[in-house]
């Protein structure tokens, strides 16, 4: 295996540095996780910290009901964050609702059979249709009636 040039740093070398961009990112992410832990302990639910910038904490929730609960408890949350010695000073909270889109499998059920009366009505209506393929399709449908 060839030797790496000195200009390329391995992750463990980057973490060993006392200062640097990676250390700052790691510290900031740990701060956001600690904020998220405190917020979730105060308001149970699926709450995620999206951003912290200039004292503004941006939270994301999947439902409007949860967002409303957070807005009503905003002052309590800010006070709790100060009590828990979170390293970032939160001055205000913004809440966004972002529902999680889930693929719901469509439920299929068998088609209901055509009644005899409906079959007769379809057949009588098909007699007046000028479009030949449509008329044949309606006649085939009417023949499926009970």
DSSP file (Angstrom, degrees, kcal/mol; ACC not computed):
  #  RESIDUE AA STRUCTURE BP1 BP2  ACC     N-H-->O    O-->H-N    N-H-->O    O-->H-N    TCO  KAPPA ALPHA  PHI   PSI    X-CA   Y-CA   Z-CA
    1    1 A X              0   0    0      0, 0.0     2,-0.1     0, 0.0     0, 0.0   0.000 360.0 360.0 360.0 137.5    0.0    0.0    0.0
    2    2 A X        -     0   0    0      1,-0.1     2,-0.2     0, 0.0     0, 0.0  -0.410 360.0-105.6 -78.6 153.3    1.4    3.4   -0.9
    3    3 A X        -     0   0    0     -2,-0.1     2,-0.2     1,-0.1    -1,-0.1  -0.551  32.9-119.9 -78.6 138.5    2.1    6.0    1.7
    4    4 A X        -     0   0    0     -2,-0.2    -1,-0.1     1,-0.1     2,-0.0  -0.523  30.9-107.5 -76.6 143.5   -0.3    8.9    2.0
    5    5 A X    >   -     0   0    0     -2,-0.2     3,-1.4     1,-0.1    -1,-0.1  -0.326  27.6-114.0 -65.6 156.3    1.1   12.4    1.5
    6    6 A X  T 3  S+     0   0    0      1,-0.3    -1,-0.1     3,-0.0    -2,-0.1   0.714 112.6  67.7 -65.2 -21.0    1.4   14.6    4.6
    7    7 A X  T 3  S+     0   0    0      2,-0.0     2,-0.5     1,-0.0    -1,-0.3   0.721  87.4  77.7 -73.4 -19.5   -1.2   17.0    3.3
    8    8 A X  S <  S-     0   0    0     -3,-1.4     2,-0.4     0, 0.0    -4,-0.0  -0.811  70.6-160.3 -94.6 126.2   -3.9   14.3    3.7
    9    9 A X        -     0   0    0     -2,-0.5     2,-0.2     4,-0.0    -2,-0.0  -0.853  11.9-132.0-107.6 139.5   -5.1   13.8    7.3
   10   10 A X    >>  -     0   0    0     -2,-0.4     4,-2.0     1,-0.1     3,-0.6  -0.519  29.8-109.3 -80.6 155.7   -6.8   10.8    8.7
   11   11 A X  H 3> S+     0   0    0      1,-0.2     4,-2.3     2,-0.2     5,-0.2   0.884 119.2  54.0 -55.2 -40.7  -10.0   11.3   10.8
   12   12 A X  H 3> S+     0   0    0      1,-0.2     4,-1.1     2,-0.2    -1,-0.2   0.844 108.2  50.7 -65.6 -30.3   -8.2   10.2   14.0
   13   13 A X  H <> S+     0   0    0     -3,-0.6     4,-0.7     2,-0.2    -1,-0.2   0.880 109.1  51.1 -70.3 -37.9   -5.5   12.8   13.3
   14   14 A X  H >< S+     0   0    0     -4,-2.0     3,-0.6     1,-0.2    -2,-0.2   0.889 109.4  50.0 -66.4 -38.4   -8.2   15.5   12.8
   15   15 A X  H 3< S+     0   0    0     -4,-2.3    -1,-0.2     1,-0.2    -2,-0.2   0.781 103.7  60.1 -71.1 -25.9   -9.9   14.6   16.1
   16   16 A X  H 3< S+     0   0    0     -4,-1.1    -1,-0.2    -5,-0.2    -2,-0.2   0.720  82.8 100.0 -73.8 -20.1   -6.5   14.8   18.0
   17   17 A X  S << S-     0   0    0     -4,-0.7     3,-0.0    -3,-0.6     6,-0.0  -0.435  71.0-143.0 -67.4 138.9   -6.1   18.5   17.0
   18   18 A X  S    S+     0   0    0     -2,-0.1     2,-0.3     1,-0.1    -1,-0.1   0.797  85.6  23.6 -73.7 -27.4   -7.1   20.8   19.8
   19   19 A X  S    S+     0   0    0      4,-0.0     2,-0.2    -5,-0.0     3,-0.1  -0.911  79.1 105.3-131.7 160.8   -8.6   23.3   17.3
   20   20 A X  S  > S-     0   0    0     -2,-0.3     4,-1.8     1,-0.1     5,-0.2  -0.718  73.8 -80.3 146.6 165.5   -9.9   22.9   13.8
   21   21 A X  H  > S+     0   0    0     -2,-0.2     4,-2.3     1,-0.2     5,-0.2   0.866 123.0  53.3 -64.1 -37.4  -13.1   22.8   11.8
   22   22 A X  H  > S+     0   0    0      1,-0.2     4,-2.5     2,-0.2    -1,-0.2   0.899 107.6  50.8 -67.0 -39.3  -13.9   19.2   12.6
   23   23 A X  H  > S+     0   0    0      2,-0.2     4,-2.5    -9,-0.2    -1,-0.2   0.905 110.8  49.7 -62.4 -41.2  -13.7   19.8   16.4
   24   24 A X  H  X S+     0   0    0     -4,-1.8     4,-2.5     2,-0.2    -2,-0.2   0.910 111.7  47.8 -65.6 -41.7  -16.0   22.8   16.0
   25   25 A X  H  X S+     0   0    0     -4,-2.3     4,-2.5     2,-0.2    -2,-0.2   0.925 112.9  48.5 -64.2 -44.4  -18.6   20.8   14.1
   26   26 A X  H  X S+     0   0    0     -4,-2.5     4,-2.1     2,-0.2    -2,-0.2   0.918 112.9  47.7 -62.0 -44.6  -18.4   17.9   16.6
   27   27 A X  H  X S+     0   0    0     -4,-2.5     4,-2.1     2,-0.2    -2,-0.2   0.912 112.2  49.4 -63.1 -43.8  -18.8   20.3   19.5
   28   28 A X  H  X S+     0   0    0     -4,-2.5     4,-2.2     1,-0.2    -2,-0.2   0.903 110.7  49.8 -64.8 -41.0  -21.7   22.1   17.9
   29   29 A X  H  X S+     0   0    0     -4,-2.5     4,-2.1     1,-0.2    -1,-0.2   0.885 110.0  50.9 -66.1 -37.0  -23.5   18.8   17.1
   30   30 A X  H  X S+     0   0    0     -4,-2.1     4,-2.0     2,-0.2    -1,-0.2   0.884 109.4  51.3 -66.0 -37.3  -23.0   17.6   20.7
   31   31 A X  H  X S+     0   0    0     -4,-2.1     4,-2.1     2,-0.2    -2,-0.2   0.908 109.9  49.3 -63.8 -41.9  -24.5   20.9   21.9
   32   32 A X  H  X S+     0   0    0     -4,-2.2     4,-2.5     1,-0.2    -2,-0.2   0.874 109.4  51.9 -66.5 -36.9  -27.5   20.4   19.6
   33   33 A X  H  X S+     0   0    0     -4,-2.1     4,-2.1     2,-0.2    -1,-0.2   0.895 108.8  50.4 -66.0 -39.2  -28.0   16.9   20.9
   34   34 A X  H  X S+     0   0    0     -4,-2.0     4,-1.9     2,-0.2    -2,-0.2   0.891 111.0  49.2 -66.8 -37.4  -28.0   18.1   24.5
   35   35 A X  H  X S+     0   0    0     -4,-2.1     4,-2.6     1,-0.2    -2,-0.2   0.936 110.4  50.9 -63.3 -45.3  -30.6   20.8   23.6
   36   36 A X  H  X S+     0   0    0     -4,-2.5     4,-2.5     1,-0.2    -2,-0.2   0.869 108.2  52.8 -61.2 -37.3  -32.8   18.1   21.9
   37   37 A X  H  X S+     0   0    0     -4,-2.1     4,-1.5     2,-0.2    -1,-0.2   0.912 111.2  45.6 -64.2 -43.6  -32.6   15.9   25.0
   38   38 A X  H  X S+     0   0    0     -4,-1.9     4,-1.5     2,-0.2    -2,-0.2   0.919 113.5  49.4 -66.7 -43.2  -33.7   18.7   27.3
   39   39 A X  H  X S+     0   0    0     -4,-2.6     4,-2.9     1,-0.2     3,-0.2   0.922 111.1  49.3 -63.0 -43.7  -36.5   19.7   24.9
   40   40 A X  H  < S+     0   0    0     -4,-2.5    -1,-0.2     1,-0.2    -2,-0.2   0.802 108.0  54.5 -67.8 -27.5  -37.8   16.1   24.6
   41   41 A X  H  < S+     0   0    0     -4,-1.5     3,-0.2    -5,-0.2    -1,-0.2   0.826 114.7  40.8 -72.9 -29.4  -37.7   15.7   28.4
   42   42 A X  H  < S+     0   0    0     -4,-1.5     2,-0.5     1,-0.3    -2,-0.2   0.893 129.8  24.9 -83.1 -42.9  -40.0   18.7   28.7
   43   43 A X  S  < S-     0   0    0     -4,-2.9    -1,-0.3    -5,-0.2     4,-0.1  -0.903  85.2-142.9-124.8  99.9  -42.3   18.0   25.8
   44   44 A X        +     0   0    0     -2,-0.5     2,-0.3    -3,-0.2    -3,-0.1  -0.374  54.5  79.3 -65.6 138.5  -42.5   14.3   24.9
   45   45 A X  S    S-     0   0    0     -5,-0.1     2,-1.6     2,-0.1    -2,-0.1  -0.895  91.9 -50.5 152.3-179.1  -42.7   13.6   21.2
   46   46 A X        +     0   0    0     -2,-0.3    16,-0.6     2,-0.0     2,-0.4  -0.632  70.0 157.6 -87.2  81.7  -40.8   13.4   18.0
   47   47 A X  E     -A   61   0A   0     -2,-1.6     2,-0.4    14,-0.1    14,-0.2  -0.912  19.6-169.6-113.6 132.9  -39.0   16.7   18.2
   48   48 A X  E     -A   60   0A   0     12,-2.4    12,-2.7    -2,-0.4     2,-0.6  -0.965  23.1-128.2-124.8 139.8  -35.8   17.4   16.3
   49   49 A X  E     +A   59   0A   0     -2,-0.4    10,-0.2    10,-0.2     3,-0.1  -0.760  29.1 174.6 -82.6 121.3  -33.4   20.3   16.5
   50   50 A X  E     -     0   0A   0      8,-3.0     2,-0.3    -2,-0.6     9,-0.2   0.819  58.6  -8.1 -95.6 -37.7  -32.9   21.7   13.0
   51   51 A X  E     -A   58   0A   0      7,-1.4     7,-3.1   -19,-0.1     2,-0.4  -0.994  43.1-160.7-161.0 147.2  -30.8   24.7   13.6
   52   52 A X  E     +A   57   0A   0     -2,-0.3     2,-0.3     5,-0.2     5,-0.2  -0.968  28.5 155.7-132.3 121.7  -29.3   27.0   16.2
   53   53 A X  E >   -A   56   0A   0      3,-2.2     3,-2.2    -2,-0.4    -2,-0.0  -0.946  65.2 -18.1-150.6 124.0  -28.2   30.5   15.1
   54   54 A X  T 3  S-     0   0    0     -2,-0.3     3,-0.1     1,-0.3    36,-0.0   0.847 127.9 -46.8  51.6  42.6  -27.8   33.8   16.9
   55   55 A X  T 3  S+     0   0    0      1,-0.2    36,-3.0    36,-0.1    37,-2.0   0.381 111.6 121.2  85.3  -5.1  -30.0   32.6   19.9
   56   56 A X  E <   -Ab  53  92A   0     -3,-2.2    -3,-2.2    35,-0.2     2,-0.6  -0.838  46.6-160.7 -96.6 121.9  -32.7   31.3   17.6
   57   57 A X  E     -Ab  52  93A   0     35,-2.7    37,-3.0    -2,-0.6     2,-0.6  -0.901   4.9-158.1-101.8 121.6  -33.5   27.6   18.1
   58   58 A X  E     -Ab  51  94A   0     -7,-3.1    -8,-3.0    -2,-0.6    -7,-1.4  -0.895  11.4-172.7-104.9 118.8  -35.4   26.0   15.2
   59   59 A X  E     -Ab  49  95A   0     35,-3.1    37,-2.5    -2,-0.6     2,-0.4  -0.821  10.0-152.3-109.9 149.7  -37.3   22.8   16.1
   60   60 A X  E     +Ab  48  96A   0    -12,-2.7   -12,-2.4    -2,-0.3     2,-0.3  -0.982  15.1 178.4-123.8 132.9  -39.1   20.5   13.6
   61   61 A X  E     -Ab  47  97A   0     35,-2.5    37,-3.2    -2,-0.4   -14,-0.1  -0.906  32.4-132.6-129.0 157.7  -42.1   18.3   14.6
   62   62 A X  S    S+     0   0    0    -16,-0.6     2,-0.3    -2,-0.3    38,-0.1   0.676  87.7  46.1 -84.0 -15.9  -44.2   15.9   12.5
   63   63 A X     >  -     0   0    0    -17,-0.2     4,-1.6     1,-0.1     5,-0.1  -0.926  70.0-134.9-130.3 152.4  -47.6   17.3   13.7
   64   64 A X  H  > S+     0   0    0     -2,-0.3     4,-2.4     1,-0.2     5,-0.2   0.819 106.7  60.6 -70.1 -30.9  -49.2   20.7   14.2
   65   65 A X  H  > S+     0   0    0      1,-0.2     4,-2.0     2,-0.2    -1,-0.2   0.915 106.3  45.6 -63.3 -42.2  -50.5   19.6   17.6
   66   66 A X  H  > S+     0   0    0      2,-0.2     4,-2.0     1,-0.2    -1,-0.2   0.878 111.2  53.0 -68.3 -37.9  -46.9   19.0   18.9
   67   67 A X  H  X S+     0   0    0     -4,-1.6     4,-2.2     1,-0.2    -2,-0.2   0.893 108.6  50.3 -63.4 -39.8  -45.8   22.4   17.4
   68   68 A X  H  X S+     0   0    0     -4,-2.4     4,-2.3     2,-0.2    -2,-0.2   0.903 108.1  52.6 -65.0 -41.6  -48.6   24.2   19.2
   69   69 A X  H  X S+     0   0    0     -4,-2.0     4,-1.4     1,-0.2    -1,-0.2   0.899 110.1  48.7 -60.8 -39.9  -47.6   22.5   22.5
   70   70 A X  H  < S+     0   0    0     -4,-2.0    -1,-0.2     2,-0.2    -2,-0.2   0.911 109.5  52.0 -66.5 -41.6  -44.0   23.7   22.0
   71   71 A X  H >< S+     0   0    0     -4,-2.2     3,-1.0     1,-0.2     4,-0.3   0.889 109.6  49.4 -63.3 -38.7  -45.1   27.2   21.2
   72   72 A X  H 3< S+     0   0    0     -4,-2.3     3,-0.3     1,-0.2    -1,-0.2   0.818 116.8  42.2 -68.7 -28.9  -47.2   27.4   24.4
   73   73 A X  T 3X S+     0   0    0     -4,-1.4     4,-2.7    -5,-0.2    -1,-0.2   0.155  80.1 115.4-102.1  18.6  -44.3   26.1   26.5
   74   74 A X  H <> S+     0   0    0     -3,-1.0     4,-2.3     1,-0.2     5,-0.2   0.915  77.7  45.0 -56.0 -49.7  -41.7   28.2   24.8
   75   75 A X  H  > S+     0   0    0     -4,-0.3     4,-2.1    -3,-0.3    -1,-0.2   0.887 113.7  50.4 -64.6 -38.5  -40.8   30.3   27.9
   76   76 A X  H  > S+     0   0    0      2,-0.2     4,-2.4     1,-0.2    -1,-0.2   0.898 110.4  50.5 -64.9 -40.6  -40.7   27.2   30.1
   77   77 A X  H  X S+     0   0    0     -4,-2.7     4,-2.4     2,-0.2    -2,-0.2   0.911 109.5  49.7 -64.3 -42.9  -38.4   25.5   27.5
   78   78 A X  H  X S+     0   0    0     -4,-2.3     4,-1.7     1,-0.2    -1,-0.2   0.915 112.4  48.0 -62.9 -42.4  -36.0   28.4   27.4
   79   79 A X  H  X S+     0   0    0     -4,-2.1     4,-2.1     1,-0.2    -1,-0.2   0.897 111.0  51.1 -64.4 -40.0  -35.8   28.5   31.2
   80   80 A X  H  X S+     0   0    0     -4,-2.4     4,-2.0     1,-0.2    -2,-0.2   0.881 107.5  53.0 -65.8 -37.6  -35.2   24.8   31.4
   81   81 A X  H  <>S+     0   0    0     -4,-2.4     5,-1.8     1,-0.2    -1,-0.2   0.876 109.8  48.5 -65.1 -36.3  -32.4   25.0   28.9
   82   82 A X  H ><5S+     0   0    0     -4,-1.7     3,-1.1     1,-0.2    -2,-0.2   0.890 110.7  51.0 -68.8 -38.9  -30.8   27.7   31.0
   83   83 A X  H 3<5S+     0   0    0     -4,-2.1    -2,-0.2     1,-0.2    -1,-0.2   0.856 106.2  55.0 -65.9 -35.3  -31.2   25.5   34.2
   84   84 A X  T 3<5S-     0   0    0     -4,-2.0    -1,-0.2    -5,-0.1    -2,-0.2   0.327 110.5-121.4 -84.0   9.7  -29.6   22.5   32.5
   85   85 A X  T < 5 -     0   0    0     -3,-1.1     2,-0.3     1,-0.2    -3,-0.2   0.878  40.0-177.5  53.3  44.0  -26.4   24.5   31.6
   86   86 A X      < -     0   0    0     -5,-1.8    -1,-0.2     1,-0.1     4,-0.1  -0.588  29.7-130.4 -69.0 132.2  -26.7   24.0   27.9
   87   87 A X  S    S+     0   0    0     -2,-0.3     2,-0.4     2,-0.1    -1,-0.1   0.717  88.1  72.3 -63.8 -21.0  -23.7   25.7   26.4
   88   88 A X  S    S-     0   0    0    -57,-0.1     2,-0.7    -7,-0.1    -2,-0.1  -0.800  82.4-131.4 -97.0 136.5  -25.7   27.6   23.8
   89   89 A X        -     0   0    0     -2,-0.4     2,-0.5   -33,-0.0    -2,-0.1  -0.774  19.8-155.3 -91.5 113.3  -27.9   30.5   25.0
   90   90 A X        +     0   0    0     -2,-0.7   -34,-0.2   -12,-0.2     3,-0.1  -0.773  22.6 167.5 -91.7 124.9  -31.4   30.2   23.5
   91   91 A X        +     0   0    0    -36,-3.0     2,-0.3    -2,-0.5   -35,-0.2   0.729  67.1   6.1-104.7 -33.0  -33.4   33.4   23.2
   92   92 A X  E     -b   56   0A   0    -37,-2.0   -35,-2.7   -14,-0.0     2,-0.4  -0.974  62.8-137.4-149.2 162.0  -36.3   32.4   21.1
   93   93 A X  E     -b   57   0A   0     -2,-0.3     2,-0.4   -37,-0.2   -35,-0.2  -0.980   9.3-166.8-127.1 133.1  -37.7   29.2   19.5
   94   94 A X  E     -b   58   0A   0    -37,-3.0   -35,-3.1    -2,-0.4     2,-0.4  -0.960  11.3-159.6-115.0 136.4  -39.1   28.7   16.0
   95   95 A X  E     -b   59   0A   0     -2,-0.4     2,-0.4   -37,-0.2   -35,-0.2  -0.962   7.0-172.2-122.2 132.6  -41.2   25.6   15.3
   96   96 A X  E     -b   60   0A   0    -37,-2.5   -35,-2.5    -2,-0.4     2,-0.6  -0.922  18.0-136.4-119.7 148.0  -41.8   24.1   11.9
   97   97 A X  E     +b   61   0A   0     -2,-0.4     2,-0.4   -37,-0.2   -35,-0.2  -0.909  25.8 169.6-104.5 125.5  -44.2   21.2   11.0
   98   98 A X        -     0   0    0    -37,-3.2   -35,-0.1    -2,-0.6    -2,-0.0  -0.801  21.8-150.7-135.7  93.0  -42.8   18.7    8.6
   99   99 A X        -     0   0    0     -2,-0.4     2,-0.6     1,-0.1   -36,-0.1  -0.310  19.9-118.3 -65.0 145.2  -45.0   15.6    8.4
  100  100 A X        -     0   0    0    -38,-0.1     2,-0.5     1,-0.0    -1,-0.1  -0.739  24.7-136.9 -85.5 124.3  -43.3   12.4    7.5
  101  101 A X        -     0   0    0     -2,-0.6     2,-0.4    -3,-0.0    -1,-0.0  -0.706  23.1-169.2 -85.3 125.2  -44.6   11.0    4.3
  102  102 A X        -     0   0    0     -2,-0.5     2,-0.8     2,-0.0    -2,-0.0  -0.927  25.7-121.1-117.0 138.7  -45.2    7.3    4.5
  103  103 A X        -     0   0    0     -2,-0.4     2,-0.6     1,-0.0    -2,-0.0  -0.676  30.3-163.3 -76.7 112.5  -45.9    5.1    1.6
  104  104 A X        -     0   0    0     -2,-0.8     2,-0.3     3,-0.0     3,-0.0  -0.879  19.5-126.0-100.8 121.8  -49.3    3.5    2.4
  105  105 A X        -     0   0    0     -2,-0.6     2,-0.1     1,-0.1    -2,-0.0  -0.483  29.2-116.7 -67.5 127.5  -50.0    0.5    0.4
  106  106 A X        -     0   0    0     -2,-0.3     2,-0.5     1,-0.1    -1,-0.1  -0.419  24.9-127.1 -66.2 137.5  -53.4    0.9   -1.3
  107  107 A X        -     0   0    0     -2,-0.1     2,-0.4    -3,-0.0    -1,-0.1  -0.742  24.8-159.2 -86.8 127.0  -55.9   -1.6   -0.2
  108  108 A X        -     0   0    0     -2,-0.5     2,-0.3     0, 0.0     0, 0.0  -0.854  11.2-179.5-107.4 141.9  -57.5   -3.5   -3.1
  109  109 A X        -     0   0    0     -2,-0.4     3,-0.1     3,-0.0    -2,-0.0  -0.956  37.6 -88.7-134.5 155.5  -60.7   -5.2   -2.8
  110  110 A X        -     0   0    0     -2,-0.3     3,-0.1     1,-0.1     2,-0.1  -0.305  50.4-100.9 -65.6 147.8  -62.6   -7.2   -5.4
  111  111 A X        -     0   0    0      1,-0.1     2,-0.2     0, 0.0    -1,-0.1  -0.364  38.2-109.2 -66.8 145.5  -65.0   -5.3   -7.6
  112  112 A X        -     0   0    0      1,-0.1    -1,-0.1    -3,-0.1     2,-0.0  -0.537  38.1-108.4 -74.1 140.7  -68.7   -5.5   -6.7
  113  113 A X        -     0   0    0     -2,-0.2     2,-0.3     1,-0.1    32,-0.1  -0.350  32.8-108.7 -69.8 152.6  -70.8   -7.5   -9.2
  114  114 A X        -     0   0    0     30,-0.3    32,-2.1    27,-0.1    -1,-0.1  -0.633  32.5-124.7 -81.8 134.4  -73.2   -5.7  -11.4
  115  115 A X     >  -     0   0    0     -2,-0.3     4,-2.3    30,-0.2     5,-0.1  -0.341  21.3-112.2 -74.4 162.3  -76.8   -6.2  -10.6
  116  116 A X  H  > S+     0   0    0      1,-0.2     4,-2.0     2,-0.2     5,-0.2   0.884 117.9  52.6 -62.5 -39.0  -79.3   -7.5  -13.2
  117  117 A X  H  > S+     0   0    0      1,-0.2     4,-2.0     2,-0.2    -1,-0.2   0.916 109.9  47.5 -65.0 -43.0  -81.1   -4.1  -13.3
  118  118 A X  H  > S+     0   0    0      1,-0.2     4,-2.4     2,-0.2    -1,-0.2   0.881 109.2  55.2 -65.5 -37.3  -77.8   -2.2  -13.9
  119  119 A X  H  X S+     0   0    0     -4,-2.3     4,-2.2     1,-0.2    -2,-0.2   0.904 108.0  48.3 -60.7 -41.9  -76.8   -4.7  -16.6
  120  120 A X  H  X S+     0   0    0     -4,-2.0     4,-2.4     2,-0.2    -1,-0.2   0.896 111.4  50.0 -66.1 -39.9  -80.1   -4.0  -18.5
  121  121 A X  H  X S+     0   0    0     -4,-2.0     4,-2.0     2,-0.2    -2,-0.2   0.894 111.4  48.4 -65.9 -39.5  -79.6   -0.2  -18.2
  122  122 A X  H  X S+     0   0    0     -4,-2.4     4,-2.1     2,-0.2    -2,-0.2   0.914 112.0  49.7 -66.2 -42.2  -76.1   -0.4  -19.5
  123  123 A X  H  X S+     0   0    0     -4,-2.2     4,-0.9     1,-0.2    -2,-0.2   0.903 111.8  47.5 -64.8 -41.3  -77.2   -2.6  -22.4
  124  124 A X  H  < S+     0   0    0     -4,-2.4     4,-0.4     1,-0.2     3,-0.3   0.867 113.1  48.5 -69.4 -34.0  -80.0   -0.2  -23.3
  125  125 A X  H >< S+     0   0    0     -4,-2.0     3,-1.2     1,-0.2     4,-0.2   0.852 104.4  60.7 -71.4 -33.2  -77.7    2.8  -23.1
  126  126 A X  H >< S+     0   0    0     -4,-2.1     3,-1.2     1,-0.3    -1,-0.2   0.768  91.2  68.7 -65.4 -25.9  -75.1    0.9  -25.3
  127  127 A X  T 3< S+     0   0    0     -4,-0.9    -1,-0.3    -3,-0.3    -2,-0.2   0.784 101.4  46.6 -62.9 -26.9  -77.6    0.7  -28.2
  128  128 A X  T <  S+     0   0    0     -3,-1.2     2,-0.5    -4,-0.4    -1,-0.2   0.388  86.4 107.1 -98.9   2.4  -77.4    4.5  -28.7
  129  129 A X    <   -     0   0    0     -3,-1.2     6,-0.0    -4,-0.2    -3,-0.0  -0.706  49.0-166.9 -85.0 127.8  -73.6    4.8  -28.6
  130  130 A X        +     0   0    0     -2,-0.5     2,-0.7     5,-0.0    -1,-0.1   0.761  64.4  93.2 -85.3 -26.3  -72.1    5.5  -32.0
  131  131 A X     >  -     0   0    0      1,-0.2     4,-2.5     2,-0.1     5,-0.2  -0.586  67.8-153.9 -72.1 112.1  -68.5    4.7  -30.9
  132  132 A X  H  > S+     0   0    0     -2,-0.7     4,-2.4     1,-0.2     5,-0.2   0.899  88.2  47.1 -60.5 -48.7  -68.1    1.0  -31.8
  133  133 A X  H  > S+     0   0    0      1,-0.2     4,-2.1     2,-0.2    -1,-0.2   0.896 114.8  47.8 -63.1 -36.7  -65.3    0.0  -29.3
  134  134 A X  H  > S+     0   0    0      2,-0.2     4,-2.4     1,-0.2    -1,-0.2   0.916 110.8  51.0 -67.6 -41.7  -67.2    1.8  -26.5
  135  135 A X  H  X S+     0   0    0     -4,-2.5     4,-2.2     1,-0.2    -2,-0.2   0.923 111.3  48.0 -61.7 -43.8  -70.5    0.1  -27.4
  136  136 A X  H  X S+     0   0    0     -4,-2.4     4,-2.5     1,-0.2    -1,-0.2   0.896 111.0  51.1 -64.7 -39.9  -68.8   -3.3  -27.5
  137  137 A X  H  X S+     0   0    0     -4,-2.1     4,-2.1    -5,-0.2    -1,-0.2   0.906 111.0  48.2 -64.1 -41.0  -67.2   -2.7  -24.1
  138  138 A X  H  X S+     0   0    0     -4,-2.4     4,-2.4     2,-0.2    -2,-0.2   0.880 111.0  50.4 -67.3 -37.0  -70.5   -1.6  -22.5
  139  139 A X  H  X S+     0   0    0     -4,-2.2     4,-1.6     2,-0.2    -2,-0.2   0.920 110.4  49.6 -66.8 -42.2  -72.3   -4.7  -24.0
  140  140 A X  H  X S+     0   0    0     -4,-2.5     4,-0.6     1,-0.2    -2,-0.2   0.900 111.9  49.7 -61.4 -39.6  -69.5   -7.0  -22.5
  141  141 A X  H >< S+     0   0    0     -4,-2.1     3,-1.1     1,-0.2     4,-0.2   0.906 108.4  51.9 -64.9 -42.2  -70.0   -5.2  -19.2
  142  142 A X  H >< S+     0   0    0     -4,-2.4     3,-1.2     1,-0.3    -1,-0.2   0.812 102.5  60.4 -66.4 -28.7  -73.7   -5.7  -19.2
  143  143 A X  H 3< S+     0   0    0     -4,-1.6    -1,-0.3     1,-0.3    -2,-0.2   0.679  94.4  64.3 -72.7 -16.5  -73.3   -9.4  -19.9
  144  144 A X  T << S+     0   0    0     -3,-1.1   -30,-0.3    -4,-0.6    -1,-0.3   0.538  79.4 114.8 -81.2  -5.8  -71.5   -9.8  -16.6
  145  145 A X    <         0   0    0     -3,-1.2   -30,-0.2    -4,-0.2   -29,-0.1  -0.253 360.0 360.0 -65.4 152.1  -74.6   -8.8  -14.7
  146  146 A X              0   0    0    -32,-2.1   -30,-0.2     0, 0.0    -1,-0.1   0.445 360.0 360.0 -79.7 360.0  -76.2  -11.3  -12.4
